[in-house]
Amino acid sequence: MITIQPLPPPSYVDGRTPLAGTLTSKRALWWLSGLLEGEGTFSVTRSNGRTYPILEIKMCAREIVARAGEMLDAPSIARREPDQIHWRPTYGARIVGRPAAEWMRRLRPFMGIRRTAAIDAALAAYHPIRLIDPPDTCVVHGCDDPHRSRGLCHKHYMSWMRDGAKGRTPRITPLR
């Protein structure tokens, strides 16, 4: 009689499994790409006139979603209650924006035709805006306060935000 023994977990350099968005093993990347090929979603969302890529996994196996979420460095695992009594709850992990775009580029070579097309569409719609060299001081003429965000000091940034929140035309124009 032949006894089948499970394989021991692969050994990694630090003795742990690869988590938190870093992969130290090709096996982990292959496992994740296979899982996302079957249960993953590669799409985009639109917010405030911008388009952001989304990488998401949903399934009933909480442990698997948690493992994938840890590898992707997802902020949380969401639980969704079933619509029907005889159904099981589903769990989901999601990353959005730059981390999703990086993972899509990393996983693309391992995906099938359908997932590759979805990744290409999501990446084509994503146009990140980066402020590469922020100024040392506020961009408002006559203000020498240090830059905090969007080229504005704290005082001018808050003025710009309040104008937008109250529905007024902003008196100040930020860098982006």
C-alpha positions in Angstrom: 0.0 0.0 0.0 1.3 3.4 -1.0 1.1 6.2 1.6 0.9 9.7 0.3 2.5 12.3 2.5 2.0 16.0 2.0 5.0 18.0 0.9 6.6 20.1 3.6 6.2 23.9 3.2 9.0 25.4 1.0 11.9 26.8 2.9 12.5 30.6 2.5 15.5 32.6 3.2 14.1 34.0 6.5 12.2 30.8 7.4 8.8 32.5 6.9 6.3 32.6 4.1 6.4 35.6 1.8 3.8 38.2 3.0 3.2 42.0 2.9 3.5 42.5 -0.8 7.0 41.0 -1.2 7.6 37.7 -2.9 10.7 35.7 -2.1 9.6 32.6 -3.9 8.5 31.9 -7.5 6.0 29.4 -6.0 4.2 32.1 -4.1 3.9 34.2 -7.2 2.6 31.2 -9.2 0.1 30.4 -6.5 -1.2 33.9 -6.3 -1.4 34.2 -10.1 -3.3 30.9 -10.4 -5.7 32.0 -7.6 -6.3 35.4 -9.2 -6.7 33.8 -12.7 -9.7 31.9 -11.3 -11.1 34.1 -8.5 -9.6 37.5 -9.1 -11.0 40.7 -10.7 -8.9 43.3 -12.5 -10.9 46.4 -13.1 -10.9 50.2 -12.6 -12.9 52.7 -10.5 -13.5 56.3 -11.2 -13.4 59.0 -8.5 -13.3 62.8 -8.9 -12.5 62.5 -12.5 -9.6 60.1 -12.0 -9.3 56.4 -12.8 -7.7 53.9 -10.5 -7.0 50.2 -11.0 -8.5 47.7 -8.7 -7.2 44.2 -7.9 -9.7 42.2 -6.0 -10.3 38.6 -4.9 -13.7 37.2 -3.5 -14.5 33.7 -2.4 -15.9 31.7 0.4 -12.6 30.3 1.8 -11.6 32.9 4.3 -8.1 31.5 4.9 -7.3 31.6 1.2 -8.5 35.2 0.9 -6.6 36.2 4.0 -3.4 34.6 2.6 -3.8 36.4 -0.7 -4.7 39.6 1.1 -1.5 39.4 3.2 0.6 38.8 0.1 -1.0 41.8 -1.7 -0.7 43.9 1.4 -4.5 44.5 1.4 -5.7 46.8 4.2 -8.4 44.4 5.3 -10.5 41.4 4.6 -14.2 42.1 4.1 -17.0 39.7 5.0 -20.2 39.7 3.0 -23.3 37.9 4.4 -25.1 35.6 2.0 -28.2 36.7 0.2 -29.8 33.2 0.6 -30.0 31.2 3.8 -28.3 28.1 2.3 -25.4 30.1 1.0 -22.1 30.7 2.8 -20.6 34.1 3.5 -18.0 35.4 1.1 -14.7 37.2 1.9 -12.9 39.7 -0.2 -9.6 41.5 -0.3 -8.9 44.5 -2.5 -6.1 46.9 -3.3 -6.5 50.1 -5.3 -4.3 52.6 -7.1 -0.5 52.4 -7.4 -0.1 49.1 -5.4 -2.8 47.4 -7.7 -1.0 48.7 -10.8 2.3 47.3 -9.6 0.8 43.9 -8.8 -1.0 43.9 -12.2 2.3 44.5 -14.0 4.0 41.8 -11.9 1.2 39.2 -12.5 0.5 39.9 -16.2 3.0 37.4 -17.7 1.3 34.6 -15.8 -2.3 35.4 -16.8 -4.5 33.9 -19.5 -5.9 35.9 -22.4 -9.0 37.2 -20.6 -7.2 38.4 -17.5 -4.4 39.9 -19.5 -6.9 41.9 -21.5 -8.5 43.1 -18.3 -5.1 44.1 -16.8 -4.2 45.9 -20.0 -7.5 47.8 -20.0 -7.0 48.8 -16.3 -3.5 49.9 -16.8 -4.3 51.9 -20.0 -7.0 53.9 -18.1 -4.6 54.6 -15.2 -2.7 57.9 -15.4 -1.1 58.6 -12.1 -0.3 62.2 -11.2 3.0 62.6 -9.4 4.4 65.8 -7.9 8.1 64.8 -8.4 9.8 67.9 -7.2 7.6 69.7 -4.6 8.5 73.3 -3.9 10.2 74.2 -0.7 7.7 77.0 0.0 4.0 77.8 -0.8 3.3 78.6 -4.5 1.0 81.5 -3.6 2.7 84.8 -4.5 4.1 86.5 -1.4 3.8 83.4 0.9 7.0 82.0 2.3 5.5 79.3 4.5 6.8 75.7 4.0 5.0 73.5 1.4 2.6 71.0 2.9 0.4 69.6 0.1 -0.3 70.3 -3.6 2.3 73.1 -3.5 0.4 75.0 -0.8 1.2 75.8 2.8 -1.3 74.6 5.5 -3.1 78.0 5.6 -3.6 78.2 1.8 -4.5 74.5 1.5 -7.2 74.8 4.1 -8.6 77.9 2.3 -8.7 76.0 -1.0 -10.4 73.0 0.7 -13.0 75.2 2.4 -13.9 76.9 -0.9 -14.5 73.6 -2.6 -16.5 72.2 0.3 -18.8 75.2 0.3 -19.3 75.0 -3.4 -17.4 78.3 -4.2 -14.9 78.8 -6.9 -11.5 78.3 -5.3 -9.5 81.6 -4.8 -6.3 79.6 -4.9 -5.0 77.2 -7.6 -2.9 74.3 -6.3 -0.3 72.5 -8.4 -2.5 69.6 -9.1 
